[in-house]
């Protein structure tokens, strides 16, 4: 095996170990409550990323955030799946509405989103700033709610208690007198 193949093999094995669902499940079942809060925080980070207008690179952002924050990548990816339909488009519309409300003080009229009149680029230009501002606010709210919900759920997962092995003690010998 050449040096390059050996290095590539090591990198892939480390990545597979890092993203292992078996390892994640064992850590969740551990008796350590702070670790469970860390998993809830990882899902909350994923929920925040799910609200960002970065479609196409959200998975990459999840891996980067998990690595930088030293979180398990699986819960971050789980939280990021919040942006999939049917909930994703609703979150986008909510983010645009909240952003418009923050910038202009009113809710946006639906007639302002006519693609035929503005074209896709014109529509994107008018709502992009509103979408970014609203997605930060909606993302923070989603992350907070997700953290509290996952922490509540993980508190109910049965803990895996370590087995106590009995010390084998030799039986007393019968001394017949």
C-alpha positions in Angstrom: 0.0 0.0 0.0 1.4 3.3 -1.0 1.8 6.2 1.5 -1.0 8.2 -0.1 -3.5 5.3 0.1 -2.5 4.6 3.7 -3.1 8.2 4.7 -6.4 8.3 2.8 -7.5 5.1 4.5 -6.7 6.6 7.9 -8.6 9.8 7.1 -11.7 7.9 6.1 -11.6 5.6 9.1 -11.3 8.7 11.4 -14.3 10.3 9.6 -16.4 7.1 9.9 -15.6 6.9 13.6 -16.4 10.6 14.1 -19.8 10.3 12.4 -20.7 6.8 13.8 -24.3 6.5 14.9 -23.4 3.6 17.2 -20.9 5.8 19.1 -23.5 8.6 19.3 -26.2 6.3 20.8 -23.7 4.9 23.3 -22.8 8.4 24.4 -26.5 9.4 24.7 -27.2 6.3 26.9 -24.2 7.2 29.1 -25.1 8.3 32.6 -23.6 11.8 32.1 -26.3 14.5 32.0 -24.0 17.3 30.8 -23.2 15.1 27.7 -26.9 14.9 27.0 -27.2 18.7 27.2 -24.3 18.8 24.7 -26.3 16.6 22.3 -29.3 18.9 22.7 -27.0 21.8 21.9 -25.8 20.1 18.8 -29.3 19.6 17.5 -30.0 23.3 18.3 -26.9 24.3 16.3 -28.3 22.3 13.4 -31.7 23.9 13.7 -30.1 27.3 13.6 -28.1 26.4 10.4 -31.3 25.0 8.9 -32.8 28.5 9.0 -29.9 30.2 7.2 -30.3 31.0 3.5 -27.4 28.8 2.6 -29.1 26.0 0.7 -26.7 23.7 -1.0 -24.0 24.0 1.6 -25.9 23.4 4.8 -24.5 20.0 5.2 -21.0 21.3 4.8 -21.8 24.1 7.3 -23.0 21.4 9.8 -19.8 19.5 9.5 -17.7 22.7 10.0 -19.8 23.8 13.0 -19.6 20.4 14.6 -15.9 20.3 14.2 -15.3 23.8 15.4 -17.6 23.5 18.4 -16.4 20.0 19.1 -19.9 18.5 18.8 -21.0 15.2 17.5 -21.9 15.7 13.8 -25.0 13.4 13.8 -27.2 15.6 16.0 -26.1 18.7 14.1 -27.2 17.0 10.8 -30.4 15.9 12.5 -31.2 19.5 13.5 -30.3 20.7 10.0 -33.0 18.4 8.5 -35.5 20.9 9.8 -35.1 22.8 6.5 -36.6 20.0 4.4 -40.2 20.1 3.2 -42.9 20.6 4.4 -41.4 22.7 7.3 -38.6 24.3 5.3 -40.7 26.5 3.0 -42.8 27.6 6.0 -39.6 28.6 7.8 -38.4 30.6 4.8 -41.7 32.4 4.6 -41.7 33.1 8.3 -38.1 34.4 8.1 -38.9 36.8 5.2 -42.0 38.0 7.1 -40.1 38.6 10.3 -37.2 40.3 8.4 -39.7 42.6 6.6 -41.4 43.4 9.9 -38.0 44.3 11.5 -37.0 46.5 8.5 -40.3 48.2 7.6 -42.5 47.8 10.7 -45.3 46.0 8.8 -46.0 42.6 7.4 -45.2 42.2 3.7 -48.1 42.2 1.3 -48.4 39.0 -0.7 -48.7 41.0 -3.9 -45.1 42.2 -3.5 -43.9 38.6 -4.2 -45.2 38.3 -7.8 -42.5 36.5 -9.8 -44.1 37.3 -13.1 -43.8 41.1 -12.5 -40.4 41.2 -10.9 -38.6 38.1 -12.2 -36.7 35.7 -10.0 -33.6 37.9 -9.6 -35.7 41.0 -8.8 -37.7 39.1 -6.2 -34.5 37.7 -4.7 -32.9 41.1 -4.6 -35.9 42.6 -2.7 -36.3 39.8 -0.1 -32.6 38.7 0.4 -31.9 41.2 3.2 -35.2 40.5 4.8 -34.6 36.8 4.6 -31.1 37.0 6.2 -32.3 39.2 9.1 -35.4 37.1 9.6 -33.5 33.8 9.4 -31.2 34.9 12.3 -34.2 35.7 14.5 -36.3 32.7 13.5 -33.1 30.5 13.7 -32.4 31.6 17.2 -36.0 30.9 18.3 -36.0 27.5 16.6 -32.6 26.7 18.2 -33.9 27.6 21.7 -37.1 25.6 21.3 -35.2 22.7 19.8 -32.7 22.7 22.6 -35.4 22.7 25.3 -37.4 19.9 23.5 -34.4 17.6 22.9 -33.1 18.1 26.4 -36.5 17.1 27.8 -36.7 14.1 25.5 -33.1 13.0 26.3 -33.8 13.2 30.0 -36.3 10.4 29.5 -34.0 8.1 27.7 -33.1 5.2 30.0 -29.6 5.4 31.3 -27.2 2.6 30.7 -25.8 1.7 34.0 -22.4 0.0 34.1 -22.5 -3.7 35.1 -20.9 -4.6 38.3 -19.0 -7.7 38.0 -19.0 -9.9 41.0 -15.7 -10.8 42.3 -15.4 -14.5 42.1 -14.7 -15.7 45.6 -13.6 -19.2 46.1 -16.1 -21.3 48.1 -14.9 -22.3 51.5 -13.4 -25.8 51.5 -15.2 -28.4 53.5 -12.9 -29.6 56.2 -14.2 -32.9 57.3 -12.9 -33.7 60.8 
